Every structure is written in C-alpha cells, then in structure tokens.
Amino acid sequence: RHRCPIAPGNESIWKPGDLNILFENIVDNADGTGAYERYNPIAYSRPMRKRDGTAVPGVEKDGPWVINLENFISAEEADRLIEIGKVQGYERSADVGKEKPDGSHDSKVSDSRTSHNTWCQEESCTEDPLVAPVIERIANVTGTHPRNSEYLQLLQYETGQYYRQHHDYIPHHRDMPCGVRMLTLFIYLSDVEEARVTVCGKADS
C-alpha cells in the first residue's frame, strides 16, 4: 500500500463471472475454439450448474473449479526448471509475516509447511529459452499476462515434508494494485509417485 498505491482508473483484469467463462472454455470448449483440447482437461471439481443456469451432467456436488491439464510442459522444460532450482539453491519455505514500515512484510517460518523453495525472478530464469515459453504458456492458458502473475515459485519436497491444508488468499493484497490471488497453477516436474519439486504460479487480479 505504501510503495504501490492503487492509481485512479486501475481496473481489475477479472470481472464478475469471468473465471467461470475461463474454466468452461477450458473444460467444456464453451467458446468452440478447441484451444485447450491438447491438454485433455479433466475437471475434478466444478459448480453443478453452468453459467447459463443449465445442470452439468454427472456432477452431483457443487464445488470450486479444480482441473487437471495433461502434458502442459515437455520433459526438457521440466528438467531445466529442476536444474535451475538446484543452481539457485533452496531455502526453508516461509509464510507472509507482519507488515514493516516500508509496506513490505516479514517472512515467517511455520510448522504448517516444511518444504524448501526458490523463486524464478532473475533474468537467468525468466528469460531462459526453456523457461520463458512456460511462463508465456501459463499466461495464455489462464487468459492473463505475465505481468499479472507472481514469479514462478519452485518448491522442493523431500521424503516426509509437507504443506498442510491452506488457502492462497493473502488479506493485505485486497487493497493493493495486484489484488488478491485468483488462480493457482501447479506444474509437477516429476512423476507423482516420486514427486520432489513442483512449480507454483499464482495469478493476481
């Protein structure tokens, strides 16, 4: 709020109903473009009714949108992200702490998460020829722009490490130009049975 106040005319990228439109386009090909068919989208959870009010066949429980996209990145891209994580080095994951006078926030180590992470925020990562297309692909799939998302967060889980149930909402973002987190996209960089590292991209409004 102190460093980056909301400017007059600062409009939200998402309007009411836009998220339903996005997800129905992804899962139902509602716009008829077939743009998402290459990912074989599957909805694990979704609202019982479409935005036009019609019931969704086979959906008996109302839920939030949770979808899976297959083959989102190539094996080469996944290997490169894993390599960059190793080069940068991982630190113990931390939560957002108290606000400081300059408007930034302390980090707070919590027992609710024991993973390690690093951020793809330097040009050596964001402009990497194998990583940059992934960042652009995330923006294209979510109907946003790279400037409307946080940097990719690389997460590493060793055996026994975890992140307990939580939500990605950060209260103090509500009155900031970035807005609150609207979407979270996880990319699993190894087989689920052997998962050690994931990429987490979060889009703001």
Kinemage of the C-alpha trace (Angstrom):
@kinemage 1
@onewidth
@group {chain A} dominant
@subgroup {mainchain}
@vectorlist {calphas} color= white
{ca arg a 1} P 0.000 0.000 0.000
{ca his a 2} L 2.817 2.439 0.848
{ca arg a 3} L 5.078 1.608 -2.069
{ca cys a 4} L 2.473 0.943 -4.732
{ca pro a 5} L -0.895 2.622 -4.109
{ca ile a 6} L -3.872 1.943 -6.365
{ca ala a 7} L -3.878 4.543 -9.140
{ca pro a 8} L -7.055 6.171 -10.488
{ca gly a 9} L -8.512 4.096 -13.297
{ca asn a 10} L -6.673 0.965 -12.164
{ca glu a 11} L -9.114 -1.681 -13.435
{ca ser a 12} L -9.243 -5.325 -12.427
{ca ile a 13} L -8.241 -7.873 -15.043
{ca trp a 14} L -11.086 -10.160 -13.862
{ca lys a 15} L -14.724 -9.127 -13.832
{ca pro a 16} L -17.600 -10.999 -12.130
{ca gly a 17} L -18.252 -14.271 -13.941
{ca asp a 18} L -15.002 -14.240 -15.929
{ca leu a 19} L -13.484 -17.184 -14.068
{ca asn a 20} L -16.463 -19.388 -14.878
{ca ile a 21} L -16.147 -18.376 -18.520
{ca leu a 22} L -12.441 -19.285 -18.486
{ca phe a 23} L -12.951 -22.693 -16.894
{ca glu a 24} L -15.933 -23.583 -19.081
{ca asn a 25} L -13.842 -22.710 -22.124
{ca ile a 26} L -11.059 -24.970 -20.829
{ca val a 27} L -13.165 -27.966 -19.784
{ca asp a 28} L -16.275 -27.732 -21.978
{ca asn a 29} L -14.780 -25.969 -25.011
{ca ala a 30} L -17.612 -23.492 -24.481
{ca asp a 31} L -16.154 -20.997 -26.938
{ca gly a 32} L -15.786 -23.682 -29.629
{ca thr a 33} L -12.134 -22.882 -30.361
{ca gly a 34} L -10.678 -26.179 -29.153
{ca ala a 35} L -7.730 -24.232 -27.738
{ca tyr a 36} L -7.392 -26.447 -24.674
{ca glu a 37} L -8.052 -29.874 -26.183
{ca arg a 38} L -4.322 -30.566 -26.491
{ca tyr a 39} L -4.157 -30.710 -22.665
{ca asn a 40} L -7.007 -33.235 -22.296
{ca pro a 41} L -8.598 -31.145 -19.493
{ca ile a 42} L -10.403 -33.012 -16.718
{ca ala a 43} L -12.494 -31.328 -14.000
{ca tyr a 44} L -12.028 -32.934 -10.585
{ca ser a 45} L -14.409 -30.382 -9.067
{ca arg a 46} L -16.729 -27.776 -10.565
{ca pro a 47} L -20.021 -25.936 -9.978
{ca met a 48} L -23.125 -28.064 -10.516
{ca arg a 49} L -24.562 -25.554 -12.961
{ca lys a 50} L -23.039 -23.810 -15.935
{ca arg a 51} L -23.106 -20.051 -16.167
{ca asp a 52} L -26.223 -20.236 -18.331
{ca gly a 53} L -28.034 -21.998 -15.487
{ca thr a 54} L -28.146 -25.478 -17.019
{ca ala a 55} L -27.144 -28.504 -14.944
{ca val a 56} L -23.805 -30.175 -15.645
{ca pro a 57} L -24.383 -33.863 -16.481
{ca gly a 58} L -22.889 -36.229 -13.903
{ca val a 59} L -21.995 -33.518 -11.376
{ca glu a 60} L -23.913 -34.123 -8.157
{ca lys a 61} L -21.934 -31.931 -5.762
{ca asp a 62} L -21.360 -28.193 -6.065
{ca gly a 63} L -17.679 -27.372 -5.786
{ca pro a 64} L -14.947 -24.934 -6.780
{ca trp a 65} L -13.108 -25.313 -10.056
{ca val a 66} L -10.221 -27.802 -9.849
{ca ile a 67} L -8.928 -29.071 -13.178
{ca asn a 68} L -6.053 -31.149 -14.495
{ca leu a 69} L -4.143 -30.408 -17.694
{ca glu a 70} L -2.009 -33.196 -19.159
{ca asn a 71} L 1.350 -32.678 -20.876
{ca phe a 72} L 1.482 -28.992 -20.016
{ca ile a 73} L 5.273 -28.874 -20.268
{ca ser a 74} L 7.838 -31.041 -22.002
{ca ala a 75} L 10.295 -33.305 -20.198
{ca glu a 76} L 13.090 -30.976 -21.344
{ca glu a 77} L 11.358 -27.938 -19.828
{ca ala a 78} L 10.734 -29.803 -16.572
{ca asp a 79} L 14.380 -30.890 -16.364
{ca arg a 80} L 15.517 -27.299 -16.944
{ca leu a 81} L 13.325 -25.952 -14.121
{ca ile a 82} L 14.667 -28.636 -11.782
{ca glu a 83} L 18.222 -27.741 -12.814
{ca ile a 84} L 17.649 -24.016 -12.212
{ca gly a 85} L 16.275 -24.791 -8.758
{ca lys a 86} L 19.401 -26.729 -7.883
{ca val a 87} L 21.680 -23.957 -9.204
{ca gln a 88} L 19.862 -21.209 -7.294
{ca gly a 89} L 19.600 -23.264 -4.128
{ca tyr a 90} L 16.575 -23.821 -1.899
{ca glu a 91} L 15.671 -22.250 1.434
{ca arg a 92} L 13.088 -23.263 4.002
{ca ser a 93} L 9.641 -22.156 2.817
{ca ala a 94} L 8.106 -19.325 4.846
{ca asp a 95} L 4.712 -17.659 5.186
{ca val a 96} L 3.898 -13.938 4.985
{ca gly a 97} L 4.583 -12.259 8.336
{ca lys a 98} L 3.949 -8.840 9.856
{ca glu a 99} L 3.908 -5.670 7.775
{ca lys a 100} L 7.021 -3.483 8.007
{ca pro a 101} L 7.068 0.356 7.869
{ca asp a 102} L 8.016 0.377 4.182
{ca gly a 103} L 4.947 -1.711 3.283
{ca ser a 104} L 6.804 -4.963 2.746
{ca his a 105} L 6.287 -7.973 5.002
{ca asp a 106} L 8.484 -10.156 7.138
{ca ser a 107} L 8.698 -13.840 6.330
{ca lys a 108} L 7.585 -16.292 8.985
{ca val a 109} L 8.731 -19.899 9.236
{ca ser a 110} L 5.781 -22.098 10.158
{ca asp a 111} L 5.354 -25.727 11.172
{ca ser a 112} L 2.453 -25.927 8.706
{ca arg a 113} L 4.918 -26.178 5.811
{ca thr a 114} L 8.273 -27.921 5.817
{ca ser a 115} L 9.185 -27.704 2.131
{ca his a 116} L 12.022 -25.672 0.618
{ca asn a 117} L 11.623 -23.142 -2.171
{ca thr a 118} L 13.271 -20.663 -4.500
{ca trp a 119} L 11.877 -18.059 -6.899
{ca cys a 120} L 12.266 -17.701 -10.665
{ca gln a 121} L 12.695 -13.928 -10.582
{ca glu a 122} L 16.103 -13.261 -12.117
{ca glu a 123} L 16.558 -12.931 -15.878
{ca ser a 124} L 18.716 -16.057 -15.790
{ca cys a 125} L 15.446 -17.870 -15.076
{ca thr a 126} L 12.651 -15.723 -16.523
{ca glu a 127} L 14.485 -15.228 -19.841
{ca asp a 128} L 15.834 -18.764 -20.079
{ca pro a 129} L 14.963 -20.170 -23.533
{ca leu a 130} L 13.267 -23.199 -21.976
{ca val a 131} L 11.545 -21.383 -19.091
{ca ala a 132} L 10.236 -18.258 -20.866
{ca pro a 133} L 7.856 -20.299 -23.076
{ca val a 134} L 6.438 -21.988 -19.950
{ca ile a 135} L 5.716 -18.600 -18.369
{ca glu a 136} L 4.042 -17.432 -21.581
{ca arg a 137} L 2.044 -20.663 -21.795
{ca ile a 138} L 0.729 -20.176 -18.267
{ca ala a 139} L -0.444 -16.684 -19.219
{ca asn a 140} L -2.093 -17.939 -22.409
{ca val a 141} L -3.915 -20.789 -20.695
{ca thr a 142} L -5.182 -18.581 -17.857
{ca gly a 143} L -6.126 -15.692 -20.130
{ca thr a 144} L -3.796 -13.294 -18.334
{ca his a 145} L -0.412 -11.640 -18.938
{ca pro a 146} L 2.913 -12.473 -17.244
{ca arg a 147} L 2.841 -9.050 -15.566
{ca asn a 148} L -0.376 -10.091 -13.797
{ca ser a 149} L 1.230 -13.026 -12.028
{ca glu a 150} L 3.814 -13.613 -9.362
{ca tyr a 151} L 7.181 -15.081 -10.236
{ca leu a 152} L 7.258 -18.849 -10.553
{ca gln a 153} L 7.940 -20.468 -7.212
{ca leu a 154} L 9.966 -23.667 -7.297
{ca leu a 155} L 9.099 -25.973 -4.414
{ca gln a 156} L 11.085 -28.976 -3.277
{ca tyr a 157} L 9.665 -31.698 -1.048
{ca glu a 158} L 11.934 -34.313 0.480
{ca thr a 159} L 10.523 -37.503 1.950
{ca gly a 160} L 8.211 -36.643 4.857
{ca gln a 161} L 7.976 -32.928 4.057
{ca tyr a 162} L 4.564 -31.355 3.600
{ca tyr a 163} L 2.394 -28.261 3.279
{ca arg a 164} L -0.760 -28.635 5.335
{ca gln a 165} L -4.200 -27.600 4.104
{ca his a 166} L -4.295 -23.872 3.422
{ca his a 167} L -5.620 -21.243 1.044
{ca asp a 168} L -3.609 -18.841 -1.094
{ca tyr a 169} L -5.557 -15.738 -0.083
{ca ile a 170} L -3.390 -13.002 1.451
{ca pro a 171} L -5.628 -10.400 3.177
{ca his a 172} L -3.381 -7.375 2.699
{ca his a 173} L -3.394 -7.874 -1.091
{ca arg a 174} L -7.066 -6.893 -1.210
{ca asp a 175} L -6.350 -3.161 -1.230
{ca met a 176} L -3.216 -3.304 -3.368
{ca pro a 177} L -2.915 -2.868 -7.148
{ca cys a 178} L -2.003 -6.539 -7.575
{ca gly a 179} L -5.262 -7.626 -5.988
{ca val a 180} L -5.766 -10.972 -4.290
{ca arg a 181} L -4.671 -14.242 -5.816
{ca met a 182} L -7.341 -15.518 -8.196
{ca leu a 183} L -5.722 -18.591 -9.717
{ca thr a 184} L -3.054 -21.086 -8.733
{ca leu a 185} L -1.429 -23.349 -11.307
{ca phe a 186} L 0.753 -26.240 -10.176
{ca ile a 187} L 3.195 -27.937 -12.512
{ca tyr a 188} L 4.512 -31.304 -11.343
{ca leu a 189} L 8.047 -31.733 -12.607
{ca ser a 190} L 8.374 -35.425 -11.821
{ca asp a 191} L 6.079 -38.435 -11.588
{ca val a 192} L 3.630 -38.166 -8.709
{ca glu a 193} L 4.978 -41.341 -7.110
{ca glu a 194} L 8.420 -39.717 -6.993
{ca ala a 195} L 7.446 -36.063 -6.624
{ca arg a 196} L 10.155 -33.845 -5.181
{ca val a 197} L 9.772 -30.498 -6.941
{ca thr a 198} L 6.744 -28.522 -8.160
{ca val a 199} L 6.344 -25.153 -9.780
{ca cys a 200} L 3.658 -22.896 -8.420
{ca gly a 201} L 2.422 -19.966 -10.450
{ca lys a 202} L -0.154 -17.604 -8.924
{ca ala a 203} L -2.123 -15.059 -10.912
{ca asp a 204} L -3.344 -11.846 -9.323
{ca ser a 205} L -6.296 -9.765 -10.389
